[in-house]
Amino acid sequence: MKTKKYVIAIAIFGGMLFTAQATNLFQANEDAPKIERRAYPIPSHG
């Protein structure tokens, strides 16, 4: 029973660390060059 509690605690702690690392990774990519999309002409007759 004690081991099960430790395993659950480590799994929750690991999940929190992974989430924090993924958040920091996405924030670091904010200054990356954005993809510029050109406007496509919409045909007027379907």
PDB file of N, CA, C and O in Angstrom:
ATOM      1  N   MET A   1       0.831  -1.198   0.000  1.00  0.00           N
ATOM      2  CA  MET A   1       0.000   0.000   0.000  1.00  0.00           C
ATOM      3  C   MET A   1       0.872   1.258   0.000  1.00  0.00           C
ATOM      4  O   MET A   1       0.571   2.247  -0.667  1.00  0.00           O
ATOM      5  N   LYS A   2       1.964   1.185   0.773  1.00  0.00           N
ATOM      6  CA  LYS A   2       2.867   2.327   0.841  1.00  0.00           C
ATOM      7  C   LYS A   2       3.526   2.575  -0.512  1.00  0.00           C
ATOM      8  O   LYS A   2       3.672   3.719  -0.942  1.00  0.00           O
ATOM      9  N   THR A   3       3.921   1.492  -1.178  1.00  0.00           N
ATOM     10  CA  THR A   3       4.576   1.611  -2.481  1.00  0.00           C
ATOM     11  C   THR A   3       3.626   2.212  -3.498  1.00  0.00           C
ATOM     12  O   THR A   3       4.037   3.027  -4.323  1.00  0.00           O
ATOM     13  N   LYS A   4       2.372   1.823  -3.450  1.00  0.00           N
ATOM     14  CA  LYS A   4       1.379   2.344  -4.392  1.00  0.00           C
ATOM     15  C   LYS A   4       1.238   3.862  -4.237  1.00  0.00           C
ATOM     16  O   LYS A   4       1.134   4.576  -5.234  1.00  0.00           O
ATOM     17  N   LYS A   5       1.233   4.352  -3.012  1.00  0.00           N
ATOM     18  CA  LYS A   5       1.131   5.799  -2.776  1.00  0.00           C
ATOM     19  C   LYS A   5       2.349   6.529  -3.326  1.00  0.00           C
ATOM     20  O   LYS A   5       2.224   7.609  -3.903  1.00  0.00           O
ATOM     21  N   TYR A   6       3.541   5.930  -3.145  1.00  0.00           N
ATOM     22  CA  TYR A   6       4.754   6.555  -3.667  1.00  0.00           C
ATOM     23  C   TYR A   6       4.731   6.610  -5.190  1.00  0.00           C
ATOM     24  O   TYR A   6       5.124   7.613  -5.786  1.00  0.00           O
ATOM     25  N   VAL A   7       4.275   5.540  -5.814  1.00  0.00           N
ATOM     26  CA  VAL A   7       4.221   5.495  -7.282  1.00  0.00           C
ATOM     27  C   VAL A   7       3.252   6.546  -7.802  1.00  0.00           C
ATOM     28  O   VAL A   7       3.547   7.230  -8.782  1.00  0.00           O
ATOM     29  N   ILE A   8       2.110   6.678  -7.160  1.00  0.00           N
ATOM     30  CA  ILE A   8       1.121   7.681  -7.574  1.00  0.00           C
ATOM     31  C   ILE A   8       1.678   9.086  -7.379  1.00  0.00           C
ATOM     32  O   ILE A   8       1.493   9.947  -8.240  1.00  0.00           O
ATOM     33  N   ALA A   9       2.355   9.329  -6.263  1.00  0.00           N
ATOM     34  CA  ALA A   9       2.940  10.652  -6.001  1.00  0.00           C
ATOM     35  C   ALA A   9       4.019  10.989  -7.033  1.00  0.00           C
ATOM     36  O   ALA A   9       4.086  12.120  -7.513  1.00  0.00           O
ATOM     37  N   ILE A  10       4.849  10.024  -7.371  1.00  0.00           N
ATOM     38  CA  ILE A  10       5.901  10.271  -8.364  1.00  0.00           C
ATOM     39  C   ILE A  10       5.288  10.515  -9.741  1.00  0.00           C
ATOM     40  O   ILE A  10       5.783  11.353 -10.495  1.00  0.00           O
ATOM     41  N   ALA A  11       4.222   9.798 -10.078  1.00  0.00           N
ATOM     42  CA  ALA A  11       3.564   9.992 -11.376  1.00  0.00           C
ATOM     43  C   ALA A  11       2.951  11.390 -11.470  1.00  0.00           C
ATOM     44  O   ALA A  11       3.057  12.042 -12.509  1.00  0.00           O
ATOM     45  N   ILE A  12       2.323  11.847 -10.410  1.00  0.00           N
ATOM     46  CA  ILE A  12       1.728  13.190 -10.415  1.00  0.00           C
ATOM     47  C   ILE A  12       2.824  14.249 -10.511  1.00  0.00           C
ATOM     48  O   ILE A  12       2.697  15.211 -11.267  1.00  0.00           O
ATOM     49  N   PHE A  13       3.899  14.070  -9.743  1.00  0.00           N
ATOM     50  CA  PHE A  13       5.005  15.032  -9.772  1.00  0.00           C
ATOM     51  C   PHE A  13       5.663  15.068 -11.149  1.00  0.00           C
ATOM     52  O   PHE A  13       6.001  16.142 -11.646  1.00  0.00           O
ATOM     53  N   GLY A  14       5.846  13.913 -11.760  1.00  0.00           N
ATOM     54  CA  GLY A  14       6.423  13.850 -13.101  1.00  0.00           C
ATOM     55  C   GLY A  14       5.533  14.515 -14.128  1.00  0.00           C
ATOM     56  O   GLY A  14       6.027  15.187 -15.032  1.00  0.00           O
ATOM     57  N   GLY A  15       4.226  14.337 -14.003  1.00  0.00           N
ATOM     58  CA  GLY A  15       3.289  14.992 -14.913  1.00  0.00           C
ATOM     59  C   GLY A  15       3.344  16.501 -14.778  1.00  0.00           C
ATOM     60  O   GLY A  15       3.257  17.217 -15.776  1.00  0.00           O
ATOM     61  N   MET A  16       3.486  16.992 -13.561  1.00  0.00           N
ATOM     62  CA  MET A  16       3.586  18.441 -13.347  1.00  0.00           C
ATOM     63  C   MET A  16       4.874  18.981 -13.962  1.00  0.00           C
ATOM     64  O   MET A  16       4.866  20.051 -14.570  1.00  0.00           O
ATOM     65  N   LEU A  17       5.972  18.256 -13.809  1.00  0.00           N
ATOM     66  CA  LEU A  17       7.244  18.700 -14.393  1.00  0.00           C
ATOM     67  C   LEU A  17       7.171  18.713 -15.909  1.00  0.00           C
ATOM     68  O   LEU A  17       7.669  19.637 -16.552  1.00  0.00           O
ATOM     69  N   PHE A  18       6.545  17.681 -16.486  1.00  0.00           N
ATOM     70  CA  PHE A  18       6.415  17.627 -17.948  1.00  0.00           C
ATOM     71  C   PHE A  18       5.574  18.789 -18.463  1.00  0.00           C
ATOM     72  O   PHE A  18       5.903  19.397 -19.482  1.00  0.00           O
ATOM     73  N   THR A  19       4.486  19.098 -17.755  1.00  0.00           N
ATOM     74  CA  THR A  19       3.620  20.202 -18.167  1.00  0.00           C
ATOM     75  C   THR A  19       4.367  21.532 -18.108  1.00  0.00           C
ATOM     76  O   THR A  19       4.247  22.355 -19.016  1.00  0.00           O
ATOM     77  N   ALA A  20       5.131  21.741 -17.051  1.00  0.00           N
ATOM     78  CA  ALA A  20       5.894  22.988 -16.917  1.00  0.00           C
ATOM     79  C   ALA A  20       6.953  23.091 -18.018  1.00  0.00           C
ATOM     80  O   ALA A  20       7.173  24.170 -18.569  1.00  0.00           O
ATOM     81  N   GLN A  21       7.601  21.982 -18.336  1.00  0.00           N
ATOM     82  CA  GLN A  21       8.632  22.004 -19.376  1.00  0.00           C
ATOM     83  C   GLN A  21       8.005  22.282 -20.734  1.00  0.00           C
ATOM     84  O   GLN A  21       8.566  23.046 -21.519  1.00  0.00           O
ATOM     85  N   ALA A  22       6.849  21.677 -21.032  1.00  0.00           N
ATOM     86  CA  ALA A  22       6.186  21.900 -22.315  1.00  0.00           C
ATOM     87  C   ALA A  22       5.731  23.353 -22.433  1.00  0.00           C
ATOM     88  O   ALA A  22       5.813  23.939 -23.513  1.00  0.00           O
ATOM     89  N   THR A  23       5.256  23.936 -21.338  1.00  0.00           N
ATOM     90  CA  THR A  23       4.828  25.339 -21.363  1.00  0.00           C
ATOM     91  C   THR A  23       6.006  26.251 -21.662  1.00  0.00           C
ATOM     92  O   THR A  23       5.886  27.179 -22.462  1.00  0.00           O
ATOM     93  N   ASN A  24       7.143  25.996 -21.028  1.00  0.00           N
ATOM     94  CA  ASN A  24       8.336  26.814 -21.283  1.00  0.00           C
ATOM     95  C   ASN A  24       8.818  26.645 -22.715  1.00  0.00           C
ATOM     96  O   ASN A  24       9.316  27.598 -23.314  1.00  0.00           O
ATOM     97  N   LEU A  25       8.680  25.459 -23.267  1.00  0.00           N
ATOM     98  CA  LEU A  25       9.119  25.224 -24.643  1.00  0.00           C
ATOM     99  C   LEU A  25       8.276  26.038 -25.616  1.00  0.00           C
ATOM    100  O   LEU A  25       8.806  26.624 -26.560  1.00  0.00           O
ATOM    101  N   PHE A  26       6.965  26.075 -25.388  1.00  0.00           N
ATOM    102  CA  PHE A  26       6.098  26.838 -26.281  1.00  0.00           C
ATOM    103  C   PHE A  26       6.327  28.340 -26.123  1.00  0.00           C
ATOM    104  O   PHE A  26       6.224  29.075 -27.104  1.00  0.00           O
ATOM    105  N   GLN A  27       6.630  28.807 -24.931  1.00  0.00           N
ATOM    106  CA  GLN A  27       6.894  30.227 -24.734  1.00  0.00           C
ATOM    107  C   GLN A  27       8.201  30.633 -25.405  1.00  0.00           C
ATOM    108  O   GLN A  27       8.329  31.769 -25.861  1.00  0.00           O
ATOM    109  N   ALA A  28       9.163  29.735 -25.472  1.00  0.00           N
ATOM    110  CA  ALA A  28      10.438  30.049 -26.102  1.00  0.00           C
ATOM    111  C   ALA A  28      10.283  30.192 -27.610  1.00  0.00           C
ATOM    112  O   ALA A  28      11.085  30.874 -28.248  1.00  0.00           O
ATOM    113  N   ASN A  29       9.272  29.563 -28.188  1.00  0.00           N
ATOM    114  CA  ASN A  29       9.084  29.603 -29.628  1.00  0.00           C
ATOM    115  C   ASN A  29       8.232  30.782 -30.085  1.00  0.00           C
ATOM    116  O   ASN A  29       7.917  30.875 -31.271  1.00  0.00           O
ATOM    117  N   GLU A  30       7.851  31.681 -29.186  1.00  0.00           N
ATOM    118  CA  GLU A  30       7.016  32.817 -29.574  1.00  0.00           C
ATOM    119  C   GLU A  30       7.754  33.776 -30.493  1.00  0.00           C
ATOM    120  O   GLU A  30       7.134  34.403 -31.352  1.00  0.00           O
ATOM    121  N   ASP A  31       9.064  33.901 -30.327  1.00  0.00           N
ATOM    122  CA  ASP A  31       9.818  34.829 -31.165  1.00  0.00           C
ATOM    123  C   ASP A  31      10.296  34.180 -32.463  1.00  0.00           C
ATOM    124  O   ASP A  31      11.053  34.787 -33.220  1.00  0.00           O
ATOM    125  N   ALA A  32       9.859  32.965 -32.717  1.00  0.00           N
ATOM    126  CA  ALA A  32      10.215  32.297 -33.973  1.00  0.00           C
ATOM    127  C   ALA A  32       9.501  32.994 -35.129  1.00  0.00           C
ATOM    128  O   ALA A  32       8.434  33.578 -34.935  1.00  0.00           O
ATOM    129  N   PRO A  33      10.073  32.939 -36.317  1.00  0.00           N
ATOM    130  CA  PRO A  33       9.431  33.614 -37.452  1.00  0.00           C
ATOM    131  C   PRO A  33       8.060  33.018 -37.756  1.00  0.00           C
ATOM    132  O   PRO A  33       7.882  31.800 -37.785  1.00  0.00           O
ATOM    133  N   LYS A  34       7.120  33.888 -37.977  1.00  0.00           N
ATOM    134  CA  LYS A  34       5.758  33.456 -38.282  1.00  0.00           C
ATOM    135  C   LYS A  34       5.637  33.163 -39.768  1.00  0.00           C
ATOM    136  O   LYS A  34       6.334  33.759 -40.590  1.00  0.00           O
ATOM    137  N   ILE A  35       4.755  32.249 -40.101  1.00  0.00           N
ATOM    138  CA  ILE A  35       4.503  31.925 -41.501  1.00  0.00           C
ATOM    139  C   ILE A  35       3.512  32.941 -42.049  1.00  0.00           C
ATOM    140  O   ILE A  35       2.402  33.081 -41.536  1.00  0.00           O
ATOM    141  N   GLU A  36       3.918  33.633 -43.077  1.00  0.00           N
ATOM    142  CA  GLU A  36       3.033  34.634 -43.676  1.00  0.00           C
ATOM    143  C   GLU A  36       2.189  33.958 -44.757  1.00  0.00           C
ATOM    144  O   GLU A  36       2.710  33.293 -45.652  1.00  0.00           O
ATOM    145  N   ARG A  37       0.902  34.141 -44.651  1.00  0.00           N
ATOM    146  CA  ARG A  37       0.000  33.548 -45.627  1.00  0.00           C
ATOM    147  C   ARG A  37      -0.548  34.644 -46.525  1.00  0.00           C
ATOM    148  O   ARG A  37      -0.944  35.713 -46.060  1.00  0.00           O
ATOM    149  N   ARG A  38      -0.564  34.364 -47.795  1.00  0.00           N
ATOM    150  CA  ARG A  38      -1.126  35.350 -48.719  1.00  0.00           C
ATOM    151  C   ARG A  38      -2.611  35.085 -48.879  1.00  0.00           C
ATOM    152  O   ARG A  38      -3.077  33.956 -48.724  1.00  0.00           O
ATOM    153  N   ALA A  39      -3.338  36.129 -49.188  1.00  0.00           N
ATOM    154  CA  ALA A  39      -4.780  36.008 -49.349  1.00  0.00           C
ATOM    155  C   ALA A  39      -5.076  35.391 -50.713  1.00  0.00           C
ATOM    156  O   ALA A  39      -4.586  35.856 -51.742  1.00  0.00           O
ATOM    157  N   TYR A  40      -5.874  34.354 -50.699  1.00  0.00           N
ATOM    158  CA  TYR A  40      -6.260  33.715 -51.953  1.00  0.00           C
ATOM    159  C   TYR A  40      -7.504  34.395 -52.501  1.00  0.00           C
ATOM    160  O   TYR A  40      -8.428  34.683 -51.741  1.00  0.00           O
ATOM    161  N   PRO A  41      -7.551  34.660 -53.803  1.00  0.00           N
ATOM    162  CA  PRO A  41      -8.746  35.293 -54.378  1.00  0.00           C
ATOM    163  C   PRO A  41      -9.922  34.316 -54.359  1.00  0.00           C
ATOM    164  O   PRO A  41      -9.785  33.147 -54.719  1.00  0.00           O
ATOM    165  N   ILE A  42     -11.066  34.817 -53.936  1.00  0.00           N
ATOM    166  CA  ILE A  42     -12.266  33.993 -53.879  1.00  0.00           C
ATOM    167  C   ILE A  42     -13.022  34.180 -55.193  1.00  0.00           C
ATOM    168  O   ILE A  42     -13.379  35.305 -55.541  1.00  0.00           O
ATOM    169  N   PRO A  43     -13.268  33.105 -55.919  1.00  0.00           N
ATOM    170  CA  PRO A  43     -13.996  33.268 -57.180  1.00  0.00           C
ATOM    171  C   PRO A  43     -15.418  33.756 -56.931  1.00  0.00           C
ATOM    172  O   PRO A  43     -16.110  33.261 -56.041  1.00  0.00           O
ATOM    173  N   SER A  44     -15.846  34.735 -57.729  1.00  0.00           N
ATOM    174  CA  SER A  44     -17.160  35.332 -57.500  1.00  0.00           C
ATOM    175  C   SER A  44     -18.293  34.490 -58.088  1.00  0.00           C
ATOM    176  O   SER A  44     -19.447  34.656 -57.693  1.00  0.00           O
ATOM    177  N   HIS A  45     -17.985  33.595 -59.022  1.00  0.00           N
ATOM    178  CA  HIS A  45     -19.037  32.794 -59.656  1.00  0.00           C
ATOM    179  C   HIS A  45     -18.914  31.321 -59.292  1.00  0.00           C
ATOM    180  O   HIS A  45     -18.999  30.441 -60.149  1.00  0.00           O
ATOM    181  N   GLY A  46     -18.715  31.078 -58.027  1.00  0.00           N
ATOM    182  CA  GLY A  46     -18.764  29.738 -57.531  1.00  0.00           C
ATOM    183  C   GLY A  46     -17.593  28.913 -57.825  1.00  0.00           C
ATOM    184  O   GLY A  46     -17.546  27.746 -57.437  1.00  0.00           O
TER     185      GLY A  46
END
